Amino acid sequence: MRGIHYLSKLKAANIPPELLEKGQNRVIDASLTLIRERAKLKGELLRALGGVKASPTLLGVPLGHNSSFLQGPAFAPPRIREAIWCGSTNSSTEEGKELNDPRVLTDVGDVPVQEIRDCGVDDDRLMSVVSESVKLVMEEDPLRPLVLGGDHSISFPVVRAVSEKLGGPVDILHLDAHPDIYHCFEGNKYSHASSFARIMEGGYARRLLQVGIRSITKEGREQGKRFGKLGEGVKGVYISIDVDCLDPAFAPGVSHIEPGGLSFRDVLNNLHNLQADVVAADVVEFNPQRDTVDGMTGMVAAKLVRELAAKISK
């Protein structure tokens, strides 16, 4: 909430709103320019290499303030990147693809969420910046966004961008302990517990398949009925993995520990057996502040990213 408090102080000091808005615009423009130019460079290199139809590229969204409990997921993207390239393992995925090959995985950096919020930018505009960042990645063929959260609120602007860019709704495979489909959890329409309500209301997904759900209230069940009409998606599949879909024995470094979850092999089997054109994906809700001292959950999140990269690339 630091950025919001900062904005309140500026308003109290009678700073002209147009001056503040111009400053915010400059920061946002600079942030988008960096994403745009990095995506353009990676796209040009891949097109020069040739032989690639789809290449996942990492985009970090270090956002944690929409969590209803802990905000540690904001620190996850650099920890996941560190674990992806950790020397304790090799660069091969289980399907035999090499992450060292830029056709399999590239990286365009992070959306500077805290820097933008420090300028007093509200969540409506911040979510638009996230969406625009995703679109900038997708503009550079053959890049496809593989997004590192962050709490689960980021899935809404990401899926919105993917759907708008592709010109229609996607099918979503959502692995999670929670449905994240509450209308406006604790009064926050952008809560990490409300992301899929925003997605379904906006018509950005035609079919939502949720796996691993084991913590759901009466409201969540009613919302599920509301969005229960499923159809055949036409624009590809989006995969969203909340790390707490796993049993905490496999991934203790999450904000909401919910026993009785999936095994890691359960999740990988879902990914490996999926026959679909995966157009984008995210891995969210890893909380480094609750991880073990040896970074076990970071390695788990990284492995999920690695296998998603293999699934997306072609």
Backbone bond lengths (Angstrom), bond angles and torsions (degrees), N, CA, C in turn:
res aa  C-N    CA-C-N  psi(-1)  N-CA   C-N-CA  omega(-1)  CA-C   N-CA-C  phi
1 M - - - 1.457 - - 1.523 111.97 -
2 R 1.346 117.77 4.54 1.447 120.87 -174.44 1.525 111.93 -57.71
3 G 1.337 116.84 -43.29 1.445 120.69 -178.29 1.518 112.14 -63.28
4 I 1.350 116.45 -38.18 1.458 120.65 -179.95 1.527 110.01 -66.57
5 H 1.349 117.30 -42.67 1.462 120.46 178.20 1.528 110.47 -62.68
6 Y 1.328 116.09 -38.33 1.455 121.30 179.17 1.524 110.01 -62.68
7 L 1.338 116.55 -42.54 1.456 121.36 178.22 1.517 110.76 -62.26
8 S 1.319 117.35 -41.19 1.461 121.06 179.35 1.521 111.61 -61.03
9 K 1.344 115.53 -39.44 1.466 119.39 178.11 1.519 111.33 -65.25
10 L 1.322 116.73 -40.21 1.464 120.38 179.27 1.525 110.90 -64.62
11 K 1.328 116.06 -41.64 1.461 119.47 178.74 1.530 110.82 -65.21
12 A 1.332 115.26 -38.70 1.466 119.58 179.15 1.524 111.17 -65.21
13 A 1.332 116.33 -28.84 1.464 121.27 179.48 1.525 111.89 -85.73
14 N 1.334 116.56 6.43 1.466 122.81 178.38 1.536 112.86 60.77
15 I 1.313 116.12 36.54 1.467 120.03 173.89 1.526 108.11 -68.50
16 P 1.332 118.33 130.05 1.479 120.11 -179.32 1.525 110.89 -56.25
17 P 1.325 118.00 129.03 1.470 120.85 -177.16 1.522 113.01 -60.31
18 E 1.352 116.98 -32.94 1.463 118.56 -179.99 1.523 111.42 -67.74
19 L 1.333 116.76 -30.79 1.459 120.43 176.97 1.520 110.42 -67.64
20 L 1.324 115.77 -43.07 1.459 120.96 178.62 1.525 110.68 -64.45
21 E 1.325 116.75 -42.62 1.460 120.55 -178.46 1.525 111.18 -63.92
22 K 1.331 117.14 -40.12 1.467 120.25 178.84 1.528 110.53 -62.47
23 G 1.338 115.94 -41.20 1.462 119.82 178.35 1.513 111.53 -64.71
24 Q 1.328 116.75 -42.61 1.463 120.92 177.80 1.526 110.86 -61.18
25 N 1.338 115.85 -42.30 1.468 120.20 179.92 1.524 111.32 -61.12
26 R 1.328 116.41 -39.76 1.470 119.70 -179.65 1.520 111.10 -64.94
27 V 1.326 116.61 -42.72 1.467 120.67 -179.96 1.529 110.34 -64.88
28 I 1.325 116.64 -44.48 1.463 120.24 179.60 1.523 111.07 -64.57
29 D 1.343 116.61 -43.94 1.461 120.08 178.94 1.528 111.31 -60.51
30 A 1.340 116.32 -41.55 1.469 120.06 179.12 1.524 110.72 -64.94
31 S 1.325 116.30 -39.50 1.468 120.91 179.94 1.520 110.81 -64.04
32 L 1.333 116.62 -45.17 1.462 120.82 -179.25 1.528 111.45 -69.71
33 T 1.324 116.07 -33.53 1.462 119.44 178.71 1.523 111.17 -62.26
34 L 1.323 116.95 -41.80 1.461 120.21 179.89 1.524 110.99 -64.06
35 I 1.338 116.75 -44.21 1.470 120.25 177.67 1.530 109.53 -62.67
36 R 1.323 116.34 -45.36 1.471 121.11 -177.89 1.526 111.27 -59.42
37 E 1.321 117.01 -48.10 1.458 120.65 -175.44 1.526 111.78 -70.43
38 R 1.322 117.30 -36.06 1.461 119.27 177.31 1.527 110.35 -68.48
39 A 1.335 116.43 -40.70 1.462 119.46 177.86 1.534 110.53 -65.17
40 K 1.319 116.53 -40.60 1.457 120.18 179.33 1.522 111.08 -62.10
41 L 1.328 116.50 -42.91 1.461 120.44 178.83 1.524 111.08 -62.25
42 K 1.345 116.80 -47.68 1.460 119.88 -178.99 1.528 111.15 -64.20
43 G 1.330 116.65 -39.40 1.452 119.76 178.53 1.524 112.05 -64.11
44 E 1.322 116.48 -42.51 1.469 120.43 179.28 1.527 111.04 -62.58
45 L 1.329 116.46 -42.58 1.463 120.29 -179.86 1.527 111.33 -63.86
46 L 1.322 116.41 -42.13 1.467 119.74 -178.99 1.525 111.31 -68.01
47 R 1.313 116.45 -38.92 1.467 119.03 178.02 1.521 110.84 -66.51
48 A 1.331 116.14 -33.79 1.468 119.89 177.29 1.526 111.09 -69.03
49 L 1.344 116.47 -37.02 1.464 120.06 177.80 1.520 111.42 -66.69
50 G 1.331 115.50 -40.91 1.448 120.99 179.51 1.516 112.75 76.27
51 G 1.322 115.62 172.38 1.462 120.83 176.31 1.506 115.14 74.17
52 V 1.326 117.79 22.42 1.462 120.03 -179.92 1.523 109.55 -135.55
53 K 1.334 115.72 132.12 1.460 121.85 178.22 1.527 112.01 -99.88
54 A 1.333 116.89 -32.82 1.459 121.58 -178.98 1.517 108.83 -147.94
55 S 1.323 116.33 127.81 1.463 121.03 -178.37 1.529 109.90 -131.85
56 P 1.322 117.85 116.09 1.461 119.95 178.97 1.520 111.36 -68.48
57 T 1.320 115.89 140.10 1.458 120.03 175.92 1.521 108.93 -129.80
58 L 1.311 115.53 133.55 1.461 120.83 -178.94 1.518 110.58 -71.24
59 L 1.324 115.53 135.30 1.463 123.28 172.25 1.516 106.90 -134.78
60 G 1.319 117.30 113.80 1.463 120.69 -179.46 1.518 112.09 -85.57
61 V 1.326 115.94 138.19 1.472 121.60 173.98 1.528 106.93 -127.83
62 P 1.338 117.14 85.14 1.475 121.71 -175.03 1.528 112.63 -77.87
63 L 1.312 114.45 71.98 1.468 121.58 -175.84 1.523 108.75 -117.07
64 G 1.328 117.58 129.03 1.458 120.72 -178.86 1.511 114.53 -134.95
65 H 1.339 117.76 -4.67 1.465 119.69 -171.83 1.522 114.01 -76.41
66 N 1.326 118.27 -10.07 1.460 119.74 176.99 1.529 112.67 -93.28
67 S 1.307 116.35 8.94 1.458 121.01 174.57 1.521 109.93 -75.46
68 S 1.307 116.65 141.73 1.468 121.02 -179.08 1.524 112.36 -84.27
69 F 1.336 117.72 -3.73 1.462 120.27 -176.68 1.521 111.34 -132.80
70 L 1.310 118.98 -76.85 1.461 123.29 -178.92 1.524 110.50 -115.72
71 Q 1.341 116.18 151.04 1.458 120.32 -175.69 1.532 113.18 -107.33
72 G 1.321 116.35 12.83 1.453 121.39 -178.66 1.514 116.35 -58.73
73 P 1.368 119.84 -27.16 1.468 118.79 178.77 1.527 114.03 -57.15
74 A 1.310 117.86 -18.29 1.464 120.39 176.98 1.528 111.78 -61.74
75 F 1.324 116.84 -21.81 1.466 120.70 -177.28 1.533 112.30 -95.87
76 A 1.328 117.46 5.43 1.462 120.27 -171.09 1.529 116.34 -75.49
77 P 1.339 120.78 -41.55 1.467 118.69 -172.25 1.531 115.79 -52.01
78 P 1.345 119.99 -47.72 1.469 117.56 179.31 1.518 113.32 -66.68
79 R 1.335 117.66 -30.19 1.457 120.84 178.70 1.537 110.51 -70.01
80 I 1.323 116.40 -36.94 1.468 119.42 178.14 1.523 109.64 -67.74
81 R 1.322 116.81 -44.08 1.470 119.49 178.60 1.535 110.76 -59.76
82 E 1.320 115.84 -43.62 1.468 120.00 179.44 1.524 110.67 -58.83
83 A 1.346 115.80 -41.80 1.464 119.85 -178.23 1.526 111.95 -72.06
84 I 1.334 117.33 -32.73 1.473 119.95 178.93 1.521 110.62 -58.02
85 W 1.329 115.46 -40.70 1.464 120.29 -175.41 1.524 112.71 -103.14
86 C 1.335 116.70 18.46 1.464 121.23 179.95 1.532 110.28 -62.73
87 G 1.314 116.13 137.39 1.453 121.40 -178.62 1.511 114.78 -69.31
88 S 1.340 117.50 -6.59 1.463 119.76 -179.16 1.525 112.36 -76.37
89 T 1.343 116.39 -10.35 1.458 119.79 178.82 1.523 108.66 -135.76
90 N 1.329 117.34 174.89 1.461 119.82 179.19 1.525 110.70 -100.70
91 S 1.313 115.53 -177.62 1.464 119.86 -174.35 1.520 113.03 -96.16
92 S 1.331 117.76 10.60 1.460 120.64 -179.74 1.525 111.06 -92.34
93 T 1.332 116.31 140.68 1.456 120.51 173.30 1.526 108.70 -87.47
94 E 1.320 116.92 171.35 1.463 119.97 -179.08 1.527 112.21 -67.12
95 E 1.329 116.54 -21.65 1.457 120.10 177.72 1.523 111.33 -88.67
96 G 1.340 116.99 2.84 1.449 120.60 175.65 1.508 116.11 88.49
97 K 1.317 117.78 11.28 1.462 120.25 177.24 1.526 109.91 -88.43
98 E 1.335 116.07 147.71 1.461 121.95 -175.64 1.523 110.76 -101.58
99 L 1.316 115.91 117.88 1.460 119.91 -179.33 1.521 112.32 -66.72
100 N 1.326 117.60 -21.87 1.458 120.48 177.32 1.523 112.29 -68.81
101 D 1.320 117.02 -15.36 1.452 121.95 176.17 1.528 107.98 -80.93
102 P 1.334 119.17 117.22 1.468 120.64 -178.20 1.513 113.44 -61.11
103 R 1.328 117.60 -16.27 1.465 119.76 175.37 1.518 111.71 -73.21
104 V 1.327 116.50 -16.16 1.467 121.68 179.52 1.525 111.65 -97.14
105 L 1.328 117.64 -33.09 1.461 119.94 -178.73 1.526 110.83 -158.50
106 T 1.335 115.67 127.98 1.464 122.18 171.47 1.529 108.34 -128.20
107 D 1.315 116.59 -177.29 1.467 120.84 -173.75 1.524 109.01 -150.06
108 V 1.337 116.89 130.46 1.466 120.47 177.72 1.529 112.33 -112.40
109 G 1.345 117.35 9.03 1.453 120.03 175.91 1.524 113.63 89.44
110 D 1.323 115.57 -162.29 1.467 122.68 -173.78 1.521 112.39 -111.84
111 V 1.325 115.34 148.80 1.461 120.83 163.59 1.536 106.33 -73.03
112 P 1.343 119.11 123.56 1.476 120.12 -175.94 1.529 111.88 -77.03
113 V 1.316 115.24 73.47 1.464 121.93 -171.77 1.525 112.07 -58.11
114 Q 1.336 117.90 -50.22 1.461 119.59 -175.58 1.516 111.94 -66.34
115 E 1.322 116.45 -38.22 1.464 119.68 179.15 1.530 110.64 -63.46
116 I 1.325 116.72 -38.10 1.463 120.72 178.12 1.527 110.30 -68.90
117 R 1.317 116.86 -42.62 1.472 120.06 179.83 1.524 111.49 -67.52
118 D 1.328 116.65 -31.24 1.464 119.89 178.54 1.523 112.02 -63.82
119 C 1.322 116.32 -18.46 1.462 120.63 177.33 1.527 111.81 -88.10
120 G 1.337 116.12 3.00 1.457 119.78 178.58 1.508 114.49 86.65
121 V 1.340 117.41 13.97 1.460 120.74 178.96 1.526 109.79 -71.45
122 D 1.336 116.84 130.56 1.467 120.06 -178.09 1.527 110.74 -82.46
123 D 1.338 115.58 174.36 1.459 120.08 -173.53 1.527 113.03 -69.39
124 D 1.326 118.16 -30.65 1.466 119.11 177.39 1.524 109.81 -57.36
125 R 1.306 115.29 -47.42 1.462 119.66 -177.69 1.520 111.25 -75.52
126 L 1.327 117.10 -36.16 1.461 120.33 178.61 1.524 110.94 -61.58
127 M 1.326 116.84 -43.05 1.458 120.07 178.38 1.530 110.69 -62.80
128 S 1.319 116.67 -34.68 1.463 120.20 176.64 1.521 111.09 -65.98
129 V 1.336 116.59 -36.99 1.463 120.31 177.53 1.521 110.72 -64.60
130 V 1.339 116.69 -41.28 1.468 120.17 177.22 1.524 110.00 -62.00
131 S 1.335 116.61 -45.95 1.467 120.09 178.80 1.518 111.27 -60.11
132 E 1.319 116.85 -44.28 1.458 120.40 -179.10 1.524 111.17 -64.56
133 S 1.321 117.04 -36.73 1.464 121.02 177.96 1.522 111.10 -62.29
134 V 1.331 116.23 -42.23 1.464 120.90 178.25 1.525 110.44 -63.76
135 K 1.310 116.66 -42.03 1.467 120.38 179.51 1.530 111.19 -63.76
136 L 1.327 116.97 -36.93 1.464 120.20 178.34 1.526 110.80 -62.29
137 V 1.324 116.31 -37.55 1.459 120.06 176.06 1.528 110.07 -64.93
138 M 1.320 116.40 -45.93 1.460 120.49 -175.20 1.524 113.10 -70.00
139 E 1.317 116.57 -20.22 1.466 119.63 178.05 1.518 112.43 -68.74
140 E 1.335 115.64 -20.95 1.464 119.66 -177.36 1.524 110.24 -100.12
141 D 1.324 115.21 89.71 1.455 120.65 176.60 1.531 109.59 -59.83
142 P 1.333 120.05 133.38 1.466 129.84 12.49 1.533 113.75 -104.57
143 L 1.334 118.19 26.84 1.460 120.47 -174.74 1.527 112.19 -67.96
144 R 1.332 114.96 139.49 1.457 121.81 172.56 1.533 108.31 -129.86
145 P 1.342 117.95 134.74 1.462 120.44 -174.26 1.522 114.15 -72.58
146 L 1.326 115.10 130.05 1.461 123.57 171.72 1.525 104.57 -121.42
147 V 1.312 116.10 101.15 1.467 122.28 -164.67 1.526 111.53 -95.76
148 L 1.326 115.23 134.44 1.459 122.63 178.01 1.518 109.54 -103.59
149 G 1.365 116.23 115.28 1.456 119.19 174.12 1.508 110.22 -86.26
150 G 1.306 116.79 172.26 1.448 124.94 11.79 1.520 113.44 80.09
151 D 1.363 113.08 154.86 1.457 118.81 174.86 1.530 108.80 -79.55
152 H 1.331 115.67 174.68 1.463 119.47 -170.44 1.517 113.86 -74.34
153 S 1.324 118.18 -5.90 1.465 119.29 177.07 1.520 111.35 -63.62
154 I 1.345 117.27 -21.45 1.463 119.36 -177.43 1.518 112.46 -69.03
155 S 1.333 117.91 -21.04 1.464 119.85 -177.14 1.525 111.66 -62.86
156 F 1.324 117.27 -33.18 1.467 119.20 -179.93 1.528 112.25 -61.05
157 P 1.338 119.88 -57.16 1.467 117.39 -179.19 1.522 113.64 -65.25
158 V 1.345 116.90 -28.62 1.462 119.23 179.49 1.527 110.28 -70.06
159 V 1.345 117.36 -50.02 1.467 120.31 -179.90 1.526 110.04 -63.49
160 R 1.326 117.09 -39.16 1.472 120.14 177.54 1.522 110.63 -56.67
161 A 1.322 115.92 -46.34 1.459 120.41 -179.24 1.521 111.57 -64.52
162 V 1.333 116.58 -43.71 1.471 120.75 -179.59 1.526 110.15 -61.81
163 S 1.324 116.72 -46.17 1.458 121.22 -179.23 1.525 111.05 -63.63
164 E 1.328 117.07 -45.67 1.466 120.43 -179.34 1.524 111.07 -65.14
165 K 1.315 116.64 -38.17 1.460 120.06 -178.63 1.525 111.29 -70.26
166 L 1.330 116.61 -36.38 1.459 120.82 -179.57 1.527 112.50 -83.15
167 G 1.319 116.26 -14.45 1.457 120.21 177.46 1.506 115.30 83.52
168 G 1.329 117.69 24.97 1.455 120.20 178.25 1.511 111.69 174.10
169 P 1.330 117.01 173.94 1.465 120.93 -176.46 1.523 112.43 -72.65
170 V 1.320 114.18 158.05 1.462 121.80 176.59 1.523 109.22 -113.57
171 D 1.313 116.38 165.30 1.456 121.71 165.72 1.520 107.84 -89.90
172 I 1.323 117.72 143.84 1.462 121.17 -178.72 1.522 110.43 -120.93
173 L 1.320 115.62 128.80 1.458 122.37 167.27 1.520 106.30 -101.65
174 H 1.325 116.31 113.86 1.458 122.73 -172.53 1.533 108.93 -118.19
175 L 1.336 116.39 112.85 1.460 121.89 178.52 1.525 108.67 -104.40
176 D 1.346 115.89 122.60 1.463 119.25 -170.64 1.526 108.91 -167.87
177 A 1.343 115.88 158.00 1.465 120.40 171.03 1.522 110.80 -82.59
178 H 1.347 116.11 -18.86 1.465 122.16 -174.28 1.523 109.56 -126.51
179 P 1.338 118.08 150.94 1.473 119.79 -176.93 1.529 113.78 -76.20
180 D 1.331 117.44 -24.17 1.473 122.01 179.88 1.522 111.99 52.05
181 I 1.326 114.51 42.07 1.457 120.03 -174.70 1.532 111.40 -126.64
182 Y 1.345 115.41 16.51 1.463 120.24 179.06 1.532 109.80 -70.27
183 H 1.323 115.50 144.87 1.461 119.93 -172.33 1.528 112.81 -59.00
184 C 1.317 116.15 -51.81 1.472 119.90 -176.30 1.527 107.19 -156.24
185 F 1.323 116.21 75.53 1.454 121.21 -169.41 1.531 111.25 -62.76
186 E 1.339 115.21 124.82 1.467 122.91 -179.16 1.523 112.00 53.61
187 G 1.333 116.10 32.73 1.459 121.06 176.99 1.517 115.47 79.64
188 N 1.332 117.32 6.10 1.465 121.28 -177.56 1.522 109.44 -110.71
189 K 1.326 116.63 109.76 1.465 119.53 -177.79 1.521 111.97 -67.95
190 Y 1.339 116.87 -19.01 1.462 120.78 178.28 1.533 112.21 -101.70
191 S 1.321 117.39 14.11 1.458 120.61 178.73 1.527 110.81 -54.83
192 H 1.330 114.83 149.31 1.464 118.20 175.54 1.525 112.03 -63.83
193 A 1.329 116.34 -14.81 1.463 120.72 177.47 1.525 112.42 -91.11
194 S 1.343 116.97 2.88 1.468 120.73 -176.83 1.517 113.46 -125.05
195 S 1.331 117.36 5.34 1.469 120.27 -172.03 1.523 112.83 -60.37
196 F 1.338 117.18 -40.66 1.465 118.70 -175.93 1.532 112.15 -80.12
197 A 1.319 117.34 -18.74 1.465 119.60 169.88 1.523 109.55 -66.04
198 R 1.345 116.51 -43.74 1.473 120.08 178.42 1.539 110.53 -64.44
199 I 1.313 116.74 -39.74 1.471 120.67 -179.01 1.517 110.33 -64.19
200 M 1.331 117.30 -47.07 1.460 120.54 -176.35 1.522 111.31 -71.29
201 E 1.339 117.15 -38.48 1.461 120.05 177.23 1.521 111.37 -61.63
202 G 1.313 116.00 -36.65 1.461 120.33 -178.01 1.513 113.75 -77.99
203 G 1.321 117.36 -7.80 1.449 120.90 -179.00 1.519 113.27 73.62
204 Y 1.342 116.53 22.96 1.464 120.16 -177.44 1.522 112.28 -83.43
205 A 1.323 116.02 -14.87 1.465 120.72 176.07 1.518 108.79 -129.49
206 R 1.318 115.92 139.83 1.461 119.89 178.11 1.527 110.56 -96.20
207 R 1.318 115.61 -32.04 1.461 119.53 -178.76 1.527 109.14 -136.48
208 L 1.327 116.22 129.97 1.462 122.18 179.99 1.518 108.97 -120.34
209 L 1.337 116.10 110.74 1.467 121.50 178.50 1.522 107.90 -107.16
210 Q 1.340 116.43 116.02 1.463 121.62 -176.23 1.527 109.93 -107.65
211 V 1.329 115.00 131.42 1.467 122.16 -176.53 1.529 109.17 -125.57
212 G 1.330 116.57 135.24 1.457 120.79 176.17 1.505 115.32 94.17
213 I 1.342 117.63 0.19 1.464 120.97 -176.88 1.525 110.27 -63.56
214 R 1.317 115.95 128.43 1.462 120.04 179.25 1.525 112.43 -147.79
215 S 1.324 117.92 7.45 1.457 121.99 176.14 1.527 107.44 -138.15
216 I 1.341 115.53 100.04 1.463 119.76 -173.81 1.521 109.33 -146.02
217 T 1.322 116.30 136.23 1.456 121.75 -179.31 1.527 110.09 -93.99
218 K 1.326 115.56 178.34 1.465 120.77 178.48 1.526 110.20 -60.06
219 E 1.347 116.43 -42.22 1.466 119.08 179.53 1.528 110.82 -61.02
220 G 1.333 115.35 -41.39 1.458 119.20 179.22 1.518 112.10 -60.54
221 R 1.334 116.25 -39.38 1.469 119.78 179.43 1.530 110.59 -67.47
222 E 1.333 116.54 -39.80 1.461 119.67 178.69 1.529 110.98 -65.90
223 Q 1.328 116.65 -39.77 1.456 120.09 177.61 1.525 110.43 -64.18
224 G 1.326 115.63 -36.87 1.455 119.73 177.73 1.523 111.75 -60.73
225 K 1.338 116.23 -38.82 1.470 120.29 176.97 1.525 110.43 -67.10
226 R 1.314 115.98 -37.48 1.463 121.04 -179.50 1.520 111.33 -61.51
227 F 1.338 115.64 -39.35 1.452 120.31 -178.67 1.526 111.40 -103.63
228 G 1.331 115.53 26.76 1.463 119.50 -171.53 1.516 115.61 -82.55
229 K 1.336 117.68 -7.37 1.464 119.71 -178.80 1.521 109.13 -81.78
230 L 1.315 115.40 111.08 1.458 120.48 -175.35 1.522 110.42 -105.55
231 G 1.297 114.62 145.08 1.455 119.83 178.26 1.513 109.64 -134.88
232 E 1.304 116.36 -176.54 1.454 121.26 -178.31 1.519 109.56 -89.41
233 G 1.335 117.08 119.83 1.457 120.89 179.00 1.511 111.15 -70.31
234 V 1.325 116.36 151.09 1.463 119.75 -175.12 1.525 112.71 -120.84
235 K 1.310 119.21 -10.44 1.461 121.42 -172.94 1.523 113.53 -112.60
236 G 1.325 117.75 10.42 1.443 120.07 179.21 1.512 112.46 108.96
237 V 1.319 115.85 -179.34 1.460 121.94 -175.48 1.522 110.72 -114.26
238 Y 1.318 114.85 137.35 1.465 123.30 173.87 1.521 107.18 -109.49
239 I 1.330 116.73 132.24 1.465 121.01 178.75 1.519 109.63 -111.55
240 S 1.316 115.98 127.13 1.463 121.53 176.94 1.526 109.06 -121.52
241 I 1.325 116.17 118.71 1.469 120.58 -178.31 1.526 109.98 -115.70
242 D 1.319 114.93 111.72 1.462 121.44 169.17 1.526 105.94 -86.24
243 V 1.319 117.02 124.70 1.462 120.48 -175.09 1.524 111.60 -59.36
244 D 1.344 117.77 -24.02 1.471 117.94 179.93 1.526 113.06 -76.83
245 C 1.346 117.86 2.65 1.467 118.58 169.48 1.528 109.69 -63.05
246 L 1.327 115.44 -27.30 1.459 121.34 179.48 1.519 111.02 -76.95
247 D 1.305 116.05 149.33 1.462 119.62 171.44 1.526 108.30 -60.86
248 P 1.338 117.98 140.89 1.471 119.76 -178.74 1.525 114.12 -59.67
249 A 1.335 118.62 -15.36 1.465 120.26 173.78 1.527 110.59 -62.85
250 F 1.350 116.03 -28.99 1.462 120.74 -179.48 1.526 112.44 -95.59
251 A 1.348 116.08 -28.25 1.461 120.03 -175.44 1.526 109.85 -145.20
252 P 1.338 117.75 80.70 1.467 120.43 -179.05 1.529 113.49 -74.82
253 G 1.333 117.72 -18.54 1.454 120.76 -174.94 1.505 113.66 -84.35
254 V 1.330 116.55 63.52 1.458 122.61 176.97 1.520 108.50 -132.14
255 S 1.321 116.30 161.23 1.467 119.54 -178.77 1.515 112.23 -74.71
256 H 1.336 116.57 -37.48 1.461 121.48 -176.22 1.528 109.38 -114.22
257 I 1.307 115.70 96.17 1.462 120.63 -178.79 1.524 109.48 -78.78
258 E 1.322 116.23 119.15 1.459 121.75 -176.18 1.525 109.18 -130.49
259 P 1.340 118.14 100.12 1.467 120.92 -178.53 1.527 112.51 -61.85
260 G 1.334 114.70 160.17 1.456 120.36 176.69 1.509 113.91 89.81
261 G 1.328 117.24 23.34 1.450 120.43 -174.25 1.518 114.98 -91.01
262 L 1.321 114.47 -170.68 1.457 122.47 -178.93 1.521 110.52 -72.57
263 S 1.325 115.65 153.82 1.454 119.42 169.96 1.525 107.71 -82.45
264 F 1.321 116.20 163.19 1.458 119.14 179.05 1.526 110.50 -63.01
265 R 1.339 116.48 -37.96 1.460 119.95 179.50 1.525 111.31 -67.25
266 D 1.350 117.75 -33.05 1.470 120.63 174.24 1.526 110.14 -55.92
267 V 1.327 115.71 -47.23 1.467 120.55 -177.56 1.525 110.93 -65.73
268 L 1.335 116.50 -45.89 1.462 119.02 179.97 1.527 111.47 -63.34
269 N 1.325 117.18 -36.92 1.461 119.37 177.77 1.525 110.88 -62.66
270 N 1.331 116.60 -38.99 1.465 120.39 175.99 1.517 110.91 -59.95
271 L 1.328 116.21 -43.92 1.465 120.33 -179.36 1.525 111.47 -68.83
272 H 1.325 116.80 -48.54 1.456 120.16 -174.81 1.532 112.52 -66.85
273 N 1.334 116.33 -30.82 1.463 119.85 -177.42 1.520 113.51 -88.47
274 L 1.325 117.03 -7.44 1.457 120.61 -178.80 1.531 110.38 -70.52
275 Q 1.316 115.78 123.19 1.464 121.51 176.99 1.522 107.79 -104.43
276 A 1.317 116.18 93.28 1.464 119.52 -175.45 1.523 109.88 -164.50
277 D 1.314 114.94 161.28 1.456 121.79 173.43 1.528 107.45 -87.76
278 V 1.328 117.03 102.95 1.466 121.57 -177.67 1.533 107.99 -84.68
279 V 1.317 115.79 113.42 1.468 120.96 -173.45 1.522 112.81 -91.46
280 A 1.325 117.67 -20.34 1.467 121.76 179.59 1.524 107.96 -172.26
281 A 1.338 115.77 166.14 1.466 119.72 -178.78 1.520 109.97 -160.41
282 D 1.316 115.64 163.80 1.461 120.44 171.49 1.520 109.95 -141.51
283 V 1.327 115.34 154.30 1.468 123.79 170.76 1.517 106.17 -125.39
284 V 1.334 116.75 120.97 1.462 120.92 -170.51 1.526 112.17 -132.62
285 E 1.320 113.96 168.82 1.468 125.30 170.04 1.530 114.98 70.21
286 F 1.334 118.03 13.76 1.465 118.67 166.96 1.520 107.67 -71.15
287 N 1.323 116.82 128.78 1.463 122.12 -178.84 1.531 109.21 -116.29
288 P 1.341 118.29 98.76 1.462 121.04 -178.31 1.525 113.78 -58.52
289 Q 1.340 116.20 -25.58 1.464 119.58 -178.47 1.525 112.81 -71.59
290 R 1.330 117.52 -10.81 1.464 121.36 178.17 1.527 112.34 -116.32
291 D 1.313 115.84 7.22 1.456 119.59 -177.64 1.521 111.11 -76.65
292 T 1.316 116.02 165.29 1.464 121.20 175.77 1.521 109.51 -70.99
293 V 1.314 116.40 164.29 1.462 120.24 -176.00 1.522 112.09 -64.13
294 D 1.323 117.33 -25.61 1.466 119.82 -179.95 1.528 112.69 -93.76
295 G 1.354 116.84 8.32 1.457 120.44 174.94 1.516 115.06 69.46
296 M 1.317 117.07 36.47 1.462 120.69 -175.35 1.527 111.94 -59.92
297 T 1.330 117.56 -47.05 1.462 119.86 -176.67 1.521 111.30 -68.63
298 G 1.328 116.36 -30.89 1.458 119.47 174.80 1.514 111.24 -60.69
299 M 1.325 116.47 -40.88 1.462 120.86 177.78 1.528 110.98 -67.78
300 V 1.328 116.07 -36.29 1.464 120.30 177.28 1.538 109.96 -64.05
301 A 1.337 116.47 -47.77 1.468 120.36 179.06 1.525 110.35 -60.78
302 A 1.335 116.03 -40.73 1.464 120.23 -179.75 1.523 111.31 -64.05
303 K 1.329 116.71 -40.04 1.469 119.86 179.27 1.527 110.25 -64.89
304 L 1.326 116.89 -38.34 1.462 119.89 175.96 1.527 110.65 -60.13
305 V 1.323 115.94 -43.59 1.464 120.72 179.22 1.527 110.27 -63.41
306 R 1.325 116.47 -43.26 1.462 120.91 -179.73 1.529 111.82 -60.18
307 E 1.344 116.05 -44.57 1.464 119.56 -178.50 1.528 111.40 -72.99
308 L 1.332 117.20 -31.39 1.464 119.70 173.81 1.519 110.77 -65.59
309 A 1.328 115.96 -39.72 1.463 120.03 177.66 1.527 110.61 -59.53
310 A 1.318 115.49 -42.22 1.474 119.57 178.85 1.525 111.03 -64.38
311 K 1.336 115.85 -37.61 1.467 119.51 -179.38 1.527 111.73 -69.08
312 I 1.320 117.22 -37.78 1.470 121.41 -176.53 1.523 111.82 -77.42
313 S 1.336 117.44 -39.65 1.457 120.87 -171.67 1.522 112.05 -70.43
314 K 1.331 114.93 143.02 1.462 119.60 177.12 1.533 109.06 -166.05
